[in-house]
């Protein structure tokens, strides 16, 4: 099958990571895969090209001309099916379908943000989904939002969880070891290597200060709640502050050309005397190594679809600190983590404190429970089967087969 994938960029975002994973999985099955982007951000390009996936960038600053060029590329292509992710690429893919087509069309909803379904512009763009054969959400909460906003699209809706692919096979009792082929992990020295943590094999090494390393991977958009985390950490007592080492990795520009939330967070950290306790970083391409080095991982967003970072941390047997977002009931409970509320800084502070006060053996057991859950939910081959089934059905339908 010839598959064309459409997304805004290959920047270090969750949707981009999932598009990369699916493209690689399809390529490994012998299909021809091309990814088309329109912003020249290339965080995942190397891994894609290493696996033989073609990357095409339509770098056109004029939105109307960009739309025309992408539509022309799609309509003049020989693909059997188009798979798009995110609101604007989905809209472009649906616009490209107007006028008839001989290729299947699947659009992917990667967000559970309310404004995506209530804002007039976003809602209008989503109406064009009538052109798609299927609408895939990566969480049931997002699917329910579609049903509530557009009940007439119910027959098109499917939910497929994220495929988790680790960058190198990592031994971890009770969890899968699938991953990118021929990819080496390089240690990122931005976290002191003396800081030991609950490793996937169950061993732990602590430095003299017994730091609790909490890792967060999210952009610095407001919805990811960096300010709420800063406020929560400021509420901790001095003993817990002294033991905590929180490292946040993410895309510094909240939107293209806008790094103001990141700059505001740096100032707030300084104002609250939290320098050295909360550490902000640019994205890392060694995120799986960083997860292995952490005592726990955190997600504090106001809204999420299905967070890749949490899925990957579960595969790597880590306890989770997470707000009530996405399909929380399937991901995290008392057996493998700590839940809190995004808009309630004391709730976040309490969850962090509870995790820090947990005995090592209990944290290890929580990590094992995370791995067991991930084995049921995020198997790459199962996810790939689900997508391929829809792509084939959509392609056959478009060709009248």
N, C-alpha and C positions, 0 to 999 in steps of 0.2 A: 504494500500500500504506500502511496505517496501522500505524506501528511504535511500540511503547512500550518505552523503555529504562529499566532500573532499576539504580541504583548508590547507594552510601551517601551521597555528597555531591558537590559540585562544587569541592572543595578542590584545591590545586595538586599533585596526584599524577599518576603515570604512567597509571594506569587511567582516571582522570577525564579526562586529556587525550585518551586514545584514544577514550573514549566520546564526547567532544566532537567529535573529528574524524569519527567514523563518522556521528554524528547530522547534522553539517553536510553531509557527502557525500551522505547519503540525501535530505536536504532539497533539495539542489541538483539532485537527479534527479527532483524533483517529488513525493516521498512526504511524508505527514504524520508528523511525529516529535514525540513527547513524552518528556521525561526526568523520571523520578520519583526524588526523593532523600528522605532522612529526617534528615539532619543539615544545618542551615542554614549551609553553607559555600559561597560563591558566586564563587570565583576565575574560573570560566569562564562565568558566567551572561551577562555582557554580550555576549560574542562569539556565544553561542548565540542570544540574543534578537535580535541584529542580523541573524542569518540566518533568523529566523522559527521557531526551534525553541522549543516551549513547555516551560517548567520548572515542575514541581509539587513542593512540599516538604511531606511529611507529618511535621511537627515534633512528634512525640509521644514524651515521655521514657520512658514505660512500655513496655518491650520487647514485652510480650504484646499491648498495645493497638495498638502500632505495627504489629506483624505482622498483626493483624486488619484494621486500616484499609487497609494496602497490599494485602492479599489481596482485600478488598472492592472496592477501586478497580480492581484488575486483572480480577477476575471480572465486575465490572459494566461493564467497558470494551468498546469496539467495535474494538479493535486486531486486526490480522491476525496479528501476531507480537510476541513479547516477547524482548528481548535484555537479559541482565543480565551484570554484571561483578562480580567479587570474591566471596569465600566466603559471607558472610552474605546479600548480595543474591541470590546464586544459590540459596541455601537458601530464602529467602522466595519467590522466583519458583517454585521447585519445589513448595513447600507450597501456593502459590496454584493450581497445576495439579491438585491432588488433588480429585477429584469430577467430572472430565471437563472438556474444553475444546474450543473451536472456533478456537483460535489456536495458532500455532507457538511453540515455546520453545527458545531457544538460550542456553546459559550460557557465560560466558567465564572461563577460568582465566588470571590475569595474574601468577601468582607461581610461582617454582620453589623455594620455601622448603620444606625437608624437613618441618618441623613441621606444615605444611599437610596433609601426607599421613600423618603418623605420630601426631600428637596425637589422642587419642580423640575429643574434641569435634569437631575439624575433620573427622576421617575419617568420623564419624557423619553430619555435615552433608552431606558429599560423596556419601554413599550415596543421598541423595534425587535425585541426578542421573538416576536411572532414569526420572524424569518428563520429562526433557528430550529433545528430538529430536536435538540435536547438542551436543557439548561442544567449544568452540573454545579451543585453547591458542595463545599467541603465540610459543612457542618449542618446538623439538623436545625440549629437555631437560625441559620441563614435561609434554609429551605422554608421554615415556617414564616419568615419575613416575606418571602416571595409569595407564598400562599395567601397571606393576609393582604398584601398590596395588589396582587394580580392573580386572583383565584382561577381565572380562565387559563393560566399557564400550567395548572397542576399536572396535566398529562405529560408535559415536557420535562418535568422536574425529576432529577435523580441526585442522590447524595453519595459522594465517593470521598472517603477520607484521604489525607495526604500520604504519599509514599515516602518512607524514610530510608534514605540511602546514606550510609556512613562512608567517609572518604577513604577508609582502609579497613579490612577485616580486623575486628577487635574482639578478643576473647572475652565473653561475658556470660557466665552461667545463667541460663534461664532467658536469654534474649537472643534475637537473630543476629547474624554476623554478615548480612548482605551489604554490598557497598559498591562504590565506583571501582572500576578495575584499574590496576596499574597506577594508583594514585598514592603518593607518599605524604604522610603527615609530618609537618615540620613544627617543632615546639615554638610557641609564641612566648617570648621572654617578658612580655608586658605584665605577666603575673609572676611574682618571685617563685622560682622553681622549688625553693625550700618550703613553701607553703604546701603541705600535703593535705590530702583530703580522702574521702571514701572513694577509692579507685574501683573501677568495674570488677577487678578480681578480688575485691574485699579487703585489700591491704590499705593501711593509712599511715601517713607520716606527717607529723606536725613540727612546725618550727617552734622555737623557744616561747613565742607568744601565743601559740595555739590559736591562730587566726581562723575565723569562720569565713570562708570565701564564698560569697554569694554572687552568682553570675547572671546578668541580664543581657539579652540580645534583642534590641528593638531600636527603631529609629527614634529621633528626638522630636517626633510629632507630639502635640499635646495629648492626643488620644492614647498615647503609650504611657502617659502619666509620670514622667520623670519628676515633675514638681511635687506630686503626691508622695513619691518615694523619698525625696529629700526631706519633706516635712515629717514623714514617718520616722526616718532615721534620727532626725533632730529630737524626737520625743523619747528615744532610748536613754536609759541611764548611762552614766559614764563607763561602767564596767562592760556593758554590752557594746558601746561605741568603741571601746579600746580593742575588743576582740573581733570586731567586724571589719571585713575588707570586701566592699561591694564594687564590682567592676561591671560597667555598662558599655556594651559595644553596639554601635549602630550608625546608620547613615546620618551624617551631621546636618545635611540640608533637609529640613522638614518637608519642604517642597522645593522645586527646582529654583536655585539661586537664593533660598531663604534659610539661613542658619541661625536666625534670631532665637528660637527656642533653646538651641544648644548654648548660645552665649548667655542667655538668661539663666540657664541651669548652672553654668559655671559660676556666675555671680552669686547665685543663691547658695551654692555650696560654700563659697568663701564667707558669705555673710553669716552662715550658721556654724562656722568653724568646723566644717566637715571635710576639709582638704585632707587627702590621705585615707579617709574612710570611704568616701564615694569617689570613684575614679572613672572619668568618662573617656571613651576611646572611639576612634573611627572603626569601621567594620573590619573584621578579621576573616581571612579565608582559612583559618585554622580553628574554626569554632568548635569542632568536635574534640580537639585536644584541650581547649579551654574548658569545655564541659567536664571532661575527665579530671581536670585539676580543681574542680569546684566542690565545695561541701554540699551545696544545693543550688538549684537554678530558680529564677523568679520571673514571673510575668505579672505586670500590675496595670494592664490596659483597662480602659473604659469599655472598649468594644474589640472583638476579634472574630475572625472566621474560625479557622483551625490553625493555631500557631505552630509553625514548623519547629521553632526552637524548643517548645515544650515536648513535642513528639520525639525529637531527636534526643533530648535529655532523658526521656523515659526509656528509649532503646538502650541508652548508655547507663541505665540503672541509677538514676539520680532521684532523690526526693525533690518534690516540687512545692514552691510557694506561689500561689496563683489567685488572682481575683476571679469573681464569679462571671466569667465570660465564656463564649463558645459552648461546646458540649461538655461543660464542667462535670456533669454526672458520669460521663464515660471516661474522663481523663484522670481526675483527681478526687480522692476522698481521704478519710482519716488514715487509710492503710498505706498511702504513699505520698502524703503531703499535707499542706496547710492552706486553707482557703481564707480569703479576706475580701473586703469591699473596696473598689477603686476610689470611691469618693470619700472614704473614711480613713484618714491618716492614722488615727489610733488603732484601727483594725489591722492595717498593714504593719504597723509597729509591733502589735501583739503577735501576729503570725511570724514575723522575723525573729522575735524574741523566743517564741516557742520552739522554732527550729534550732536556734542557737543553744537552747537549754536541753535539747534531746541528747541522750546517751549515744555514743558512736554506734553501738550495736543496733539500736532502734533505727538510726538513719540508714544503716546498711540494709536492714530488713525492708524499710520503705523503698529503697532503691530497687531491691529485688521485686517488690510488688509493681513498681513502675515498669520494669522490664517485662514482667508477665503480662501486664495490660497491653503493652506495645506490641507484643508478639501476636496478639489477637487482632489488633486494630490497623497496623501500618505496614503489613508485609508488602514489599514492592511488587512482587509477582502478582499478588491478588489485585492490587490497585491497577497494575498494567492491564490485567485481564479485563477489568471493569471498563477502563477507558477504550480498549481495543474493541470490545463488544459494541459499545455505543458508536465508535467511529465507523465500524463496518456496517452497522444497521443504518446509520445516517447516509453513508455512501451508497449503499444498495437502494435505499429509498429514493435518493436523488437521481439515480440512474434507471429507476423503474424496475429494479430487479426484485 
